[in-house]
Amino acid sequence: MYLSQLKTGGVISREGDVARLVNGVSSTYDLATAAIADGISLALAVERRGLGETVDLVALADKGALDCPVRHPDAGHMALTGTGLTHTGSASARDSMHADTAGMSDSMKMFRMGMEGGKPKPGEKGVQPEWFYKGTGTMAVAPGDPLVSPSFALDGGEEPEIAGYYIISADGTPFRLGFSLANEFSDHVTEKINYLFLAHSKLRPASFGPEMLVGALPDEVIGTSRIWRGGEVLWEKPFLSGEANMSHTLANLEYHHFKYSLFRQPGDLHVHMFGTATLSVADGITTQAGDVFEISSPQFGLALKNPLKIAEEDNLRIEML
């Protein structure tokens, strides 16, 4: 089962080629919180409400009618975060960005820590991953909408990832709703200057969806990342995800995020990205305004597409109160 939602309100359930509106619910967040309160699964919550009108999901996506698969009604209670250096194919690209003459880069050290301790035995705790913060729900961009790079940015590049969605219940328990494609848009040139600039490079928007896969993450995810320019493919590369291609288990990454009580506040929504193995910047690509990012995987339904836009310079003023 796949779930998506309309910007104007309404949840769509798709199984196979048939997509239909879910009766009596305006958002995935409301559907999920009700399921948690009732002690039932998200799939059963959809089944109990029943399905109504059939919709053309592709047409809705083409006209920009679909939102991120899940949003919090209060953007301040929606946290966008992620982990890095979690995929077996990510080490070389990041190491080349952060290597120095002193020997092994911090990126390679972190990657090796994951390879050696990221998949603990049952009952054991594994090594914690690299972690980053993207922002609140104000930074969550709908499929088809522009990813806006700040005027001061040195780069605006894609990161094809899988995102997990979690709602915190009244007693502080994280409930996982499902997974979707994500573009964890970042400034890799700023990151390359110094690894301590990683936090700055991540304070950018990110896009999610269009569809959320309800259920377990496939052990092996196979997808394609593309950049379109002027109607032609500028760059294209496959990407791999899922635990078969990761140096950490999903459970280990989830534990090290939610072990902090800060991230277990009742009602909050977390969208957590699990890292990438493919970057166009590693192949010497420099993006420009008007380029279109496309991230696709048949396992996650419709492709995620977003054009790149450069923001106008912000005349920032700090006032004395």
C-alpha positions as CSV (number, residue, x, y, z in Angstrom):
1,M,0.0,0.0,0.0
2,Y,1.1,3.5,-0.9
3,L,-0.3,6.7,0.7
4,S,-0.1,10.3,-0.7
5,Q,-1.9,13.4,0.1
6,L,-3.4,16.4,-1.7
7,K,-2.2,20.0,-1.0
8,T,-5.9,20.9,-0.7
9,G,-6.7,18.1,1.8
10,G,-7.4,14.5,1.3
11,V,-5.4,11.2,1.5
12,I,-5.0,8.8,-1.4
13,S,-4.4,5.1,-1.1
14,R,-2.9,3.2,-4.0
15,E,-2.6,-0.6,-4.4
16,G,-1.4,-1.8,-7.8
17,D,-2.6,0.7,-10.5
18,V,-5.7,1.8,-8.6
19,A,-5.6,5.0,-6.5
20,R,-8.6,6.1,-4.5
21,L,-9.4,8.7,-1.9
22,V,-9.6,7.5,1.7
23,N,-13.0,8.3,3.2
24,G,-13.4,10.8,6.0
25,V,-9.8,12.0,6.5
26,S,-8.0,15.2,5.3
27,S,-4.4,14.4,6.1
28,T,-2.0,11.4,6.6
29,Y,-1.1,12.9,10.0
30,D,-4.7,12.8,11.2
31,L,-5.1,9.3,9.8
32,A,-1.9,8.1,11.6
33,T,-2.6,9.7,14.9
34,A,-6.1,8.2,15.0
35,A,-4.6,4.8,14.2
36,I,-2.1,5.2,17.1
37,A,-5.0,6.1,19.5
38,D,-7.0,3.2,18.3
39,G,-4.1,0.8,18.6
40,I,-4.3,-0.4,15.0
41,S,-2.0,-0.3,12.0
42,L,-2.1,2.4,9.4
43,A,-3.2,-0.1,6.8
44,L,-6.1,-1.3,9.0
45,A,-7.1,2.4,9.6
46,V,-7.4,2.8,5.9
47,E,-9.4,-0.4,5.5
48,R,-11.9,0.6,8.3
49,R,-12.5,4.0,6.7
50,G,-13.0,2.6,3.3
51,L,-12.1,4.0,-0.1
52,G,-14.0,6.4,-2.3
53,E,-13.5,8.2,-5.5
54,T,-10.8,6.8,-7.9
55,V,-8.2,9.5,-8.9
56,D,-5.5,9.8,-11.6
57,L,-2.4,10.0,-9.4
58,V,0.0,10.7,-12.3
59,A,-2.2,13.6,-13.5
60,L,-2.3,15.0,-10.0
61,A,1.5,14.8,-9.7
62,D,2.0,16.4,-13.1
63,K,-0.1,19.4,-12.1
64,G,1.6,19.8,-8.7
65,A,-1.4,18.8,-6.6
66,L,0.4,16.4,-4.4
67,D,2.1,17.4,-1.1
68,C,4.7,15.6,0.9
69,P,3.3,12.3,2.0
70,V,3.0,13.5,5.7
71,R,3.0,16.9,7.2
72,H,2.4,18.2,10.8
73,P,-0.4,20.8,11.0
74,D,2.1,22.9,13.0
75,A,5.4,23.1,11.0
76,G,7.3,23.8,14.2
77,H,6.5,20.3,15.4
78,M,7.9,18.6,12.3
79,A,11.6,17.8,12.4
80,L,13.7,17.1,9.3
81,T,16.9,15.2,10.2
82,G,19.2,12.5,8.8
83,T,22.2,10.4,9.1
84,G,25.3,10.3,6.8
85,L,28.0,7.8,5.9
86,T,25.6,4.9,6.3
87,H,25.8,3.4,2.8
88,T,28.6,1.1,1.6
89,G,28.9,3.2,-1.6
90,S,29.2,6.6,0.1
91,A,32.7,6.4,1.5
92,S,34.7,7.2,-1.6
93,A,32.7,10.3,-2.6
94,R,32.7,11.8,0.9
95,D,36.4,10.8,1.6
96,S,37.5,12.6,-1.6
97,M,35.7,15.7,-0.3
98,H,37.3,15.6,3.2
99,A,40.7,13.9,2.7
100,D,43.8,15.7,3.7
101,T,47.5,15.1,3.8
102,A,47.4,13.8,7.4
103,G,45.9,10.5,6.4
104,M,42.5,9.0,6.8
105,S,39.7,11.6,6.7
106,D,37.1,11.9,9.4
107,S,34.5,10.7,6.8
108,M,36.4,7.5,6.3
109,K,36.9,7.0,10.0
110,M,33.1,7.4,10.5
111,F,32.4,5.1,7.7
112,R,34.7,2.4,9.1
113,M,33.1,2.7,12.5
114,G,29.8,1.9,10.8
115,M,31.2,-1.0,8.9
116,E,32.6,-2.5,12.1
117,G,29.8,-1.6,14.6
118,G,26.7,-0.4,12.7
119,K,25.0,-3.8,12.6
120,P,24.9,-5.0,16.2
121,K,23.7,-8.4,17.3
122,P,20.2,-8.7,18.8
123,G,20.2,-7.1,22.3
124,E,23.4,-5.1,21.7
125,K,23.8,-1.4,20.8
126,G,25.8,-0.5,17.8
127,V,28.0,2.6,17.0
128,Q,26.1,5.8,16.5
129,P,26.1,7.4,13.0
130,E,26.9,10.9,11.8
131,W,23.8,13.0,12.3
132,F,22.5,16.2,10.8
133,Y,19.6,18.6,11.2
134,K,17.8,20.1,8.2
135,G,15.2,22.3,9.9
136,T,11.4,22.2,10.7
137,G,8.5,21.5,8.5
138,T,8.9,24.9,6.9
139,M,11.8,23.3,4.9
140,A,9.8,20.4,3.6
141,V,9.1,20.9,-0.1
142,A,6.3,19.2,-2.0
143,P,7.0,17.1,-5.1
144,G,7.2,19.4,-8.1
145,D,7.9,22.5,-6.1
146,P,11.3,24.3,-6.4
147,L,14.2,23.5,-4.1
148,V,15.4,27.0,-3.3
149,S,19.1,27.5,-2.7
150,P,20.0,30.5,-0.6
151,S,21.7,33.5,-2.4
152,F,24.8,32.9,-0.3
153,A,25.1,29.2,-1.1
154,L,28.2,28.0,-3.0
155,D,26.3,25.0,-4.5
156,G,22.9,23.4,-4.6
157,G,23.1,19.6,-5.1
158,E,20.8,16.6,-4.8
159,E,21.1,13.7,-2.4
160,P,18.8,10.8,-3.3
161,E,17.7,9.2,0.0
162,I,15.0,7.1,1.7
163,A,13.1,8.9,4.4
164,G,11.2,7.4,7.3
165,Y,8.2,9.0,8.9
166,Y,7.5,8.8,12.7
167,I,4.8,10.2,14.9
168,I,5.4,10.3,18.7
169,S,2.5,8.9,20.7
170,A,1.1,10.4,23.9
171,D,3.4,8.2,26.0
172,G,6.5,9.2,24.0
173,T,6.7,6.1,21.8
174,P,7.9,6.7,18.2
175,F,5.5,5.0,15.7
176,R,7.0,4.4,12.2
177,L,4.4,5.1,9.4
178,G,6.4,4.2,6.4
179,F,9.1,5.3,3.9
180,S,9.4,7.5,0.8
181,L,11.9,8.9,-1.6
182,A,13.7,12.1,-0.5
183,N,16.0,14.7,-2.0
184,E,18.2,15.8,0.8
185,F,19.3,19.0,-1.0
186,S,22.7,20.2,0.3
187,D,25.6,22.6,-0.4
188,H,28.5,20.3,-1.0
189,V,31.0,23.0,-1.9
190,T,30.5,24.6,1.5
191,E,30.8,21.1,3.1
192,K,34.1,20.5,1.2
193,I,35.8,23.6,2.6
194,N,35.9,22.1,6.1
195,Y,34.0,19.1,7.6
196,L,33.0,21.4,10.5
197,F,30.8,23.3,7.9
198,L,28.7,20.2,7.4
199,A,26.0,21.7,9.7
200,H,25.8,24.9,7.6
201,S,25.6,22.9,4.4
202,K,22.6,21.0,5.5
203,L,20.4,24.0,6.5
204,R,18.5,23.8,3.2
205,P,15.1,22.6,2.1
206,A,14.4,18.9,1.3
207,S,11.7,17.3,-0.8
208,F,9.7,14.1,-0.1
209,G,7.4,11.7,-1.8
210,P,5.2,11.8,-3.8
211,E,4.1,8.4,-2.3
212,M,4.8,6.8,1.1
213,L,5.3,3.0,1.2
214,V,3.4,1.7,4.2
215,G,5.2,-1.3,5.8
216,A,8.8,-2.5,6.0
217,L,11.7,-1.0,4.1
218,P,12.8,-3.4,1.3
219,D,16.2,-5.0,2.1
220,E,17.5,-3.8,-1.2
221,V,16.3,-0.6,-2.9
222,I,17.4,0.2,-6.4
223,G,16.8,3.6,-7.9
224,T,18.1,6.2,-10.3
225,S,19.1,9.8,-9.7
226,R,19.0,12.2,-12.7
227,I,19.5,15.9,-13.4
228,W,17.6,17.4,-16.4
229,R,18.8,20.6,-18.1
230,G,16.9,22.1,-21.1
231,G,14.8,19.0,-21.5
232,E,17.8,16.7,-21.7
233,V,19.5,14.4,-19.2
234,L,22.6,16.2,-18.0
235,W,23.7,13.5,-15.5
236,E,22.3,10.1,-14.5
237,K,23.4,7.4,-12.0
238,P,21.9,4.5,-10.2
239,F,21.7,4.5,-6.4
240,L,21.3,1.7,-3.9
241,S,19.7,1.7,-0.5
242,G,18.2,-0.7,2.0
243,E,20.0,-2.6,4.7
244,A,21.7,-4.9,2.1
245,N,23.6,-1.8,0.9
246,M,24.1,-0.1,4.3
247,S,26.7,-0.2,7.0
248,H,24.1,0.3,9.7
249,T,20.8,-1.5,10.4
250,L,17.7,0.6,10.3
251,A,17.0,-0.3,13.9
252,N,20.4,1.0,14.9
253,L,19.9,4.3,13.1
254,E,16.4,4.7,14.7
255,Y,17.7,3.9,18.2
256,H,20.4,6.6,18.0
257,H,17.9,9.2,16.9
258,F,15.2,8.5,19.3
259,K,17.4,7.7,22.3
260,Y,17.2,11.5,22.9
261,S,14.1,12.5,24.9
262,L,14.1,15.7,22.9
263,F,12.9,13.7,19.9
264,R,10.2,11.9,21.8
265,Q,7.8,14.8,22.4
266,P,4.1,13.7,22.1
267,G,2.5,14.7,18.8
268,D,5.7,15.6,17.0
269,L,6.4,14.3,13.5
270,H,9.9,13.3,12.5
271,V,11.1,12.8,8.9
272,H,14.4,11.1,9.1
273,M,16.7,10.5,6.1
274,F,19.0,7.5,6.1
275,G,21.9,8.6,3.9
276,T,23.0,8.3,0.3
277,A,25.6,6.6,-1.9
278,T,25.4,8.8,-5.0
279,L,26.2,12.5,-5.6
280,S,26.4,14.3,-8.9
281,V,29.0,16.7,-7.4
282,A,31.4,13.8,-7.0
283,D,31.3,13.5,-10.8
284,G,32.1,17.2,-11.3
285,I,28.6,18.4,-11.9
286,T,27.8,22.0,-11.1
287,T,24.0,22.7,-11.0
288,Q,22.3,25.9,-12.1
289,A,18.9,27.5,-11.8
290,G,16.3,25.7,-13.9
291,D,17.9,22.3,-13.6
292,V,15.4,19.6,-12.6
293,F,16.3,16.8,-10.1
294,E,14.6,13.5,-10.5
295,I,14.8,10.7,-8.0
296,S,13.0,7.4,-8.9
297,S,12.7,3.9,-7.7
298,P,9.9,1.5,-8.9
299,Q,9.6,0.3,-5.3
300,F,8.4,3.7,-4.1
301,G,5.9,4.6,-6.8
302,L,6.0,7.9,-8.6
303,A,9.3,9.7,-9.2
304,L,10.2,12.7,-7.1
305,K,11.0,15.8,-9.3
306,N,12.0,19.3,-8.2
307,P,13.4,22.2,-10.2
308,L,16.3,24.2,-8.7
309,K,15.8,27.9,-7.9
310,I,18.2,30.4,-6.6
311,A,16.9,32.8,-4.0
312,E,17.3,36.6,-4.3
313,E,19.8,38.2,-1.9
314,D,18.1,38.7,1.5
315,N,18.8,42.2,3.0
316,L,19.1,40.9,6.5
317,R,18.9,43.4,9.3
318,I,19.4,42.8,13.0
319,E,17.5,45.4,15.1
320,M,18.1,46.5,18.7
321,L,15.0,46.0,20.9
